[in-house]
Each structure stands twice: as structure tokens, then as C-alpha cells.
Amino acid sequence: MKTTLEKAMLLGIGLAATGKEQITLTVGELVKKGEVGRLEIRSLADKLVHRKEEEERQMEARVTERVQTIWSEQSQVVLEELEQLKLRVLALEQNKDLHN
């Protein structure tokens, strides 16, 4: 379980880092091509950063929801197994009492 959570977190961190680098490269290329004026650079960069941050929040929410679902499913399985073990122990104790 921990491995899956760690992988999800690393994936998010990797995407975030790539996003910031990509924003810098994209804005730089647009300036070089003359498609964006120097005055527009800040506004464009701010919009791109805001968009990236929003996408990161959405991704984090999806990852958190999925991890919670998996955790809940695993907890239910553990509880069911525990109940089965309790029943087996009870049956063994009853069987032992019958033979003594």
C-alpha cells in the first residue's frame, strides 16, 4: 500500500516539475518567435502558472480519492478476515471443550 501511495506522490511531483519547466520554455519560445510582446509575458506566465496549479489541485484530489478508496477496500477485507478468524477460533475452542 505504501509503495502505491509513494508512486502516486512521485508522479504528482514529477508532473508539477515538468509543468513549470514547460511553462518557462513555452513562454520563452513565444517571445523568440515574436508571438508575445514583452508586456504580455508576465500576464501569460501568470495565467499558465495558475492553470498548472489548478490542474495539480485537481490531480491531487483524484489521487487522494483513489488512495482513500483503496484504503477503505483493504480495511474492509482485513475486518472480514478478522471476523472469519474469530469464528474459527470459537469453533476450535468449542471442539476442544467437547473432547475434554
N, C-alpha and C positions, 0 to 999 in steps of 0.2 A: 504494500500500500504506500509506504513512504517513497519508494522508488518512483511510482506513478506520479505522486504529488511533486516530487523534486523535478521530474522531467517536464511536467506542465509548467512549473515556475521558470525553469531554464528556458523553455520555449518562449514564454512571455517576455523574458528579459532579452532574449536574442532578437525577437521581433521588434521590441522597443528600440534597441540599439541600432538595428538596421534601418528602422524608420527615420531616426534622427539623421543618420548619415545620408540617407536617400534624400531627405528634405534639403540638406545643405548642397548636395550635388545637383539636384534639380534646379534650385534657385540659381546656383552658380552658372549652370548651363543656359538658363533662360536669359540671364544678364549678358553672357558672352554672345548669344545669338541676337541680342538687341530686342528680344521679345518683351522684356520687362525693363522699365526705366528704373533708375537708381532710387527714385522716390517711392516706387511701388514695392521694392524689395522687402522692406520691413513689414508692410501690410500682408504681402503674400506669405512671407515666412511665418508670421503670427497665425494666419489662417491655417496653414499647413500643420503647424505645431498643435494648434487647437484640435484640428481634425484627428491627428495622430493620437493625441491624449484621449479623446473621446472613444476612438476605436480600442485603445488599450483598456479603458474602463469597461467597455462592453465585453471585451475578450476576458478580462479578469472575472467579470460577473458570470460569464458562461463556464469558465474553468471552475470557479468556486461552486457553482450549482452542480456541476458534474461530479466534483470530488465529494460534495455532501451526499449526493445520490448514491455513489459507490459506497461511501462510509455507512450510510443507513442500511443499504442492502447487506453489507458484510456483518453489521451489528445484528441484523435480524437472523442471519444464518447462524451466528455464534449463539444467540439465545435459543434457537431451535435445537442446536446440538447439545447445549447445556440441559435443556428440558429432557431430551432423549437419554442423556447420561444419568440424570436423576431417576428416571423411570427404570433404567437398567439396574442401578444400584439398589433401588427399592425392591425390585423383583429378586435380585440375588440375596438380599437380606431376608426376604420372606422365604425363599427357597432354603436358605441355611437354617432358619428357625424351624422349618418343617422337618428337617433331617436331624435335628438335635433333640 
